[in-house]
Amino acid sequence: GINVGNIVLATPAGLAAPLVVDGALSAAAVTGSGVSNVSLVANGNITVTGNIDNTRNDANSNDINVMSNAAVALGGATTGASGLNGFRSGSISLIGSSIAWTGSIDATGSGASSTAGNIALLANGTTGTVISGVDIRANGNGGGYAGNLSILSPFANTSISSISLTATEGLGGNLTFIGEGLSLTGLTANANGSALDVSS
């Protein structure tokens, strides 16, 4: 396995290849500076105590992809695109036997008329609560659209404190959930196009 401080995956042309570890991967923080996809793949646990930060100013930001055969535990993950023009935030995909985070999973477009990225969470654990976290946001700004959120935990439960998929003028985001059970304290979405699809 690998246990390091900060990981920087930022190249001018963008980084296509993932960081692949046969065992566990542990880091204090990870960034791609918005110019590269941040892709982490491990056979063991993936733990990032701080944020995976792929935000970018005055341009589209890139994606965050985290895939583990074991547990994924993060402080948070964000791909926000900001600035004065209409940009798009990168999407966020998290896959593991369990997924947990203590901060925010945030693909909000924070610039003027910026569109949010989509967020997908997939956990294949079979007992207890396999997806648990505080906050998920994929909000659009101005005329930009909100992102869509897909949560798949087919064999166990999911617990999230709050989800926000709003847009000030553009279309709101859609939430799709497939799993054993969903505990959700707060959901904020738009009347202009948002949809909720929950099945278990």
Beta strands, then each sheet from edge to edge (+ up, - down):
strand 1: 2-3
strand 2: 6-8
strand 3: 19-21
strand 4: 25-27
strand 5: 29-31
strand 6: 38-42
strand 7: 46-53
strand 8: 56-57
strand 9: 64-68
strand 10: 71-78
strand 11: 81-82
strand 12: 92-96
strand 13: 98-101
strand 14: 104-106
strand 15: 119-123
strand 16: 129-137
strand 17: 149-165
strand 18: 174-189
strand 19: 195-199
sheet 1: 1+ 4+ 7+ 5+ 2+
sheet 2: 1+ 4+ 7+ 10+ 13+ 16+ 14+
sheet 3: 1+ 4+ 7+ 10+ 13+ 16+ 17+ 15+ 12+ 9+ 6+ 3+
sheet 4: 1+ 4+ 7+ 10+ 13+ 16+ 17+ 18+ 19+
sheet 5: 8+ 11+
end
